[in-house]
């Protein structure tokens, strides 16, 4: 068993010793084709450690380092682009938010303005109704001229009636004076009654 294990170690060591610069070059090239630039560069460096003067490995190392630098630049650019896109999206979201808030504010102002207009309209309509009622009231009340004319008409009717009753103008005048005096006395009596109203808080005796 020990002999077999020793034999395997010797075989593996021989294989490793047999690996030349071309083997490192081929292995690194395959790794680069697979997209493993960093692994390929490590392989080339191992090859140069054993074959430091090999021109193919030196040239491949330069190309791999350039490729690695380019990939790093591309990664950095991608990172910056993603960061810029993120900032642009945040800016866009903020603009949309501000626009939405402004729209809500404008809508609230419009609603308040409409409410104020409705209240003003209701107030104006109420004022117009009051004015209309006042005008109707004024129209329904007789004017001084109409009152005088009515008194004249009533007097004329009264005189006509007296004439029909064959009462002389002098007697009619006396009747009018008596009616006027009775009216004055009636008003005065009502005033005295109003002044002499009994105080309900005091006893009857």
Secondary structure as UniProt FT lines:
FT   HELIX           2..18
FT   HELIX           21..33
FT   TURN            34..35
FT   HELIX           37..50
FT   TURN            52..53
FT   HELIX           55..140
FT   HELIX           144..164
FT   TURN            165..166
FT   HELIX           169..195
FT   TURN            200..201
//
